[in-house]
């Protein structure tokens, strides 16, 4: 069961308020329809799976089953729905782009997520646990570390955005150090369970690697 005019919105029910719509993740999926022989674009369906005790954090999925799309999503009242990988990347978890997150359940206090994912370059599943006691928001041109979810939503209501401000995230702030260590070789960041490590590759933004002559990457 879903809500909304297209029955693609998630919903919640409370004893005092009854059923209310949570909206949907604002995106479409385009795919080739073999029956009609045409490209078709449809709105994603958003469903809610898990909710914190106070109703301030909800997890679910943004999906279009016919196109094989089923992405984990997270919701707070002021943020709305956001894909969980996008949320994590905005928080500086750079490796999130390399994992397919299948879903997550939220704890009673709304500060812990647990779920299943698999790395895109492998064929095994992996459980994960995320602690969200504090997160980053961009308030104007300043990145702030604030409590989740209440303080985050308060800043979002005042015009802040989720995640680091432009140029202040981990990849931007550390590429200069990697450039000093590796010359003009570009670098990427990847997380292990214990620490953030760096390795040379080709993923630093070009503006972090001004040409100083010589090689600009691995041949």
Backbone torsions as a table, in degrees:
resi	resn	phi	psi	omega
1	UNK	NA	133.8	176.0
2	UNK	-132.3	175.9	-177.8
3	UNK	-121.9	179.9	177.3
4	UNK	92.2	166.6	-176.3
5	UNK	-63.5	-28.5	178.0
6	UNK	-104.2	7.2	-176.2
7	UNK	56.1	40.8	179.0
8	UNK	-123.1	7.1	177.6
9	UNK	-93.9	145.0	170.9
10	UNK	-74.5	163.8	-179.4
11	UNK	-146.2	164.0	172.2
12	UNK	-133.6	159.1	177.8
13	UNK	-129.7	134.0	174.2
14	UNK	-129.9	152.9	180.0
15	UNK	-59.3	-35.1	-176.7
16	UNK	-85.4	-33.5	-174.3
17	UNK	-107.2	-8.8	-178.0
18	UNK	69.6	-147.0	-177.8
19	UNK	-87.9	132.2	175.1
20	UNK	-138.4	146.3	-177.5
21	UNK	-77.8	141.2	173.8
22	UNK	-101.8	4.3	-177.7
23	UNK	73.7	-162.3	-177.4
24	UNK	-143.9	164.2	172.1
25	UNK	-68.7	128.3	-172.6
26	UNK	-80.9	83.0	178.9
27	UNK	-160.9	161.3	176.6
28	UNK	-119.7	161.2	173.4
29	UNK	-122.8	130.1	177.1
30	UNK	-108.8	136.5	-177.7
31	UNK	-151.0	164.9	179.3
32	UNK	-90.7	122.3	179.7
33	UNK	-91.4	112.0	-177.3
34	UNK	-67.9	-24.5	-178.8
35	UNK	-72.4	-40.1	-178.4
36	UNK	-98.7	-16.7	-177.6
37	UNK	72.8	23.7	-178.1
38	UNK	-129.9	158.8	171.8
39	UNK	-77.4	134.3	-177.5
40	UNK	-125.6	136.5	175.9
41	UNK	-117.6	129.8	-179.3
42	UNK	-133.0	151.9	173.6
43	UNK	-67.6	143.5	174.2
44	UNK	-67.7	150.8	170.0
45	UNK	-95.2	136.5	177.9
46	UNK	-116.2	130.7	-179.8
47	UNK	-127.0	147.8	177.7
48	UNK	-105.2	133.9	-178.0
49	UNK	-111.5	-35.9	-168.2
50	UNK	-144.4	144.3	-176.4
51	UNK	-140.9	142.6	174.9
52	UNK	-70.9	164.9	-175.9
53	UNK	-59.6	-35.8	-178.6
54	UNK	-90.1	-0.8	177.8
55	UNK	76.4	9.8	-175.3
56	UNK	-88.8	-16.1	177.8
57	UNK	-130.2	127.0	-179.3
58	UNK	-131.0	138.1	173.8
59	UNK	-116.6	154.7	-178.8
60	UNK	-172.7	-143.9	-177.6
61	UNK	-145.9	148.0	171.0
62	UNK	-113.3	119.0	-167.5
63	UNK	-147.3	162.5	167.2
64	UNK	-144.7	95.6	-170.0
65	UNK	-59.4	-38.8	-178.2
66	UNK	-61.0	-28.0	-179.5
67	UNK	-98.2	3.8	179.3
68	UNK	73.7	25.1	-179.0
69	UNK	-106.0	126.1	179.7
70	UNK	-152.4	90.3	-173.0
71	UNK	-107.5	136.4	175.7
72	UNK	-63.7	145.0	-177.6
73	UNK	-141.0	158.2	179.7
74	UNK	-134.3	148.3	-174.0
75	UNK	-136.6	137.2	161.9
76	UNK	-132.4	159.9	-174.2
77	UNK	-57.2	-38.1	-177.5
78	UNK	-91.4	-25.4	177.6
79	UNK	-81.6	-32.3	-170.7
80	UNK	75.3	-158.9	179.7
81	UNK	-85.5	137.3	173.5
82	UNK	-140.4	140.2	175.4
83	UNK	-61.8	135.9	-175.9
84	UNK	-60.9	-41.6	175.6
85	UNK	-59.2	-38.9	178.1
86	UNK	-65.3	-42.9	178.3
87	UNK	-58.4	-45.1	-178.0
88	UNK	-68.5	-39.6	177.9
89	UNK	-63.1	-38.9	177.5
90	UNK	-65.8	-24.0	177.8
91	UNK	-87.7	4.2	177.3
92	UNK	93.9	4.5	176.8
93	UNK	-83.3	83.6	-170.2
94	UNK	-64.2	-31.1	-177.0
95	UNK	-72.3	-10.3	-179.3
96	UNK	-59.7	-26.8	179.3
97	UNK	-70.0	-13.8	-177.5
98	UNK	-101.5	7.9	-179.3
99	UNK	-124.2	144.5	169.8
100	UNK	-96.6	108.7	-178.3
101	UNK	-88.6	118.4	-172.1
102	UNK	-84.7	-21.3	-179.5
103	UNK	161.7	168.1	-180.0
104	UNK	-154.8	146.3	173.3
105	UNK	-111.4	146.1	-175.5
106	UNK	-104.0	145.5	179.5
107	UNK	-74.6	171.0	-177.5
108	UNK	-60.7	-36.4	-178.6
109	UNK	-87.2	-1.7	176.3
110	UNK	77.7	9.2	-173.7
111	UNK	-111.1	1.4	179.2
112	UNK	-135.2	132.8	174.6
113	UNK	-116.4	142.5	175.4
114	UNK	-136.9	139.3	-178.0
115	UNK	-169.1	-159.4	-176.1
116	UNK	-130.6	144.4	178.2
117	UNK	-149.5	168.4	170.2
118	UNK	-139.3	144.2	177.1
119	UNK	-70.5	140.3	-174.2
120	UNK	-65.2	-23.1	-178.0
121	UNK	-98.6	16.3	-177.2
122	UNK	-138.3	-179.4	-176.9
123	UNK	-129.1	35.3	179.2
124	UNK	-131.9	156.5	177.2
125	UNK	-93.9	154.6	-177.4
126	UNK	-144.1	128.9	175.1
127	UNK	-77.4	152.0	177.8
128	UNK	-140.6	158.1	176.4
129	UNK	-136.5	129.5	-178.7
130	UNK	-119.1	127.5	173.9
131	UNK	-97.2	121.8	-175.4
132	UNK	-118.3	39.8	179.7
133	UNK	-62.7	-38.4	177.5
134	UNK	-135.6	147.3	179.7
135	UNK	-138.1	174.4	-179.5
136	UNK	-107.0	141.5	172.2
137	UNK	-132.2	155.2	176.6
138	UNK	-104.3	113.4	-180.0
139	UNK	-109.8	99.2	-173.5
140	UNK	72.4	-114.3	177.1
141	UNK	-114.7	15.8	-176.0
142	UNK	-119.5	128.9	176.7
143	UNK	-84.5	127.6	-179.2
144	UNK	-118.4	143.8	173.0
145	UNK	-100.7	119.9	-171.6
146	UNK	-133.5	165.8	178.5
147	UNK	-71.1	152.0	178.9
148	UNK	-118.4	134.8	1.3
149	UNK	-97.9	-14.7	-168.5
150	UNK	-61.8	-54.3	-177.4
151	UNK	-64.8	-36.6	177.1
152	UNK	-59.8	-48.2	-179.1
153	UNK	-65.6	-33.4	176.9
154	UNK	-63.0	-42.3	178.5
155	UNK	-69.7	-38.5	178.3
156	UNK	-63.0	-36.5	179.1
157	UNK	-65.6	-22.1	-179.9
158	UNK	-97.6	8.6	174.5
159	UNK	107.1	-1.5	177.7
160	UNK	-70.7	166.4	176.9
161	UNK	-122.8	158.5	-178.2
162	UNK	-73.3	132.4	173.0
163	UNK	98.8	-175.9	-178.7
164	UNK	-69.0	150.1	170.6
165	UNK	-68.8	158.5	-178.8
166	UNK	-58.0	130.3	178.3
167	UNK	83.6	0.2	-176.3
168	UNK	-114.1	2.2	-179.5
169	UNK	-78.3	174.8	-176.7
170	UNK	-57.9	-42.7	-175.8
171	UNK	-66.4	-38.2	-179.5
172	UNK	-73.1	-41.8	-173.7
173	UNK	-73.7	-22.6	-176.5
174	UNK	-104.2	-14.2	-178.4
175	UNK	-61.0	-34.6	179.4
176	UNK	-62.3	-39.0	178.7
177	UNK	-67.2	-39.1	179.4
178	UNK	-67.1	-36.3	179.5
179	UNK	-63.0	-38.7	177.8
180	UNK	-63.9	-37.2	-176.7
181	UNK	-78.4	-36.2	-173.4
182	UNK	-112.3	11.8	-175.7
183	UNK	70.9	-134.0	-179.0
184	UNK	-87.9	1.4	177.7
185	UNK	-63.7	135.5	179.5
186	UNK	-79.0	169.7	-173.3
187	UNK	-140.5	159.6	172.2
188	UNK	-132.6	157.9	176.8
189	UNK	-108.7	142.4	172.7
190	UNK	-144.7	145.0	-174.4
191	UNK	-95.6	141.5	166.3
192	UNK	-110.9	171.4	179.1
193	UNK	-60.0	-20.7	-171.9
194	UNK	-111.1	-27.7	-172.0
195	UNK	-159.1	168.7	174.1
196	UNK	-95.4	126.3	179.1
197	UNK	-120.0	163.0	-179.8
198	UNK	-125.2	149.3	175.4
199	UNK	-146.3	145.6	-179.4
200	UNK	-68.6	135.4	170.8
201	UNK	-163.0	-140.7	-172.0
202	UNK	-132.6	43.8	-171.7
203	UNK	-120.1	2.8	173.7
204	UNK	-73.2	143.5	176.9
205	UNK	-58.1	147.9	-177.8
206	UNK	-59.5	-34.1	-177.6
207	UNK	-72.3	-10.0	174.4
208	UNK	-88.9	-4.4	-174.9
209	UNK	-130.3	69.9	179.6
210	UNK	-61.8	144.1	-176.7
211	UNK	-68.7	120.6	176.8
212	UNK	-113.5	15.0	-177.7
213	UNK	90.5	156.9	178.7
214	UNK	82.9	-162.6	-175.3
215	UNK	-71.1	145.0	177.3
216	UNK	-110.0	11.6	179.4
217	UNK	174.9	-179.0	178.5
218	UNK	-77.6	139.4	177.4
219	UNK	-87.9	NA	NA
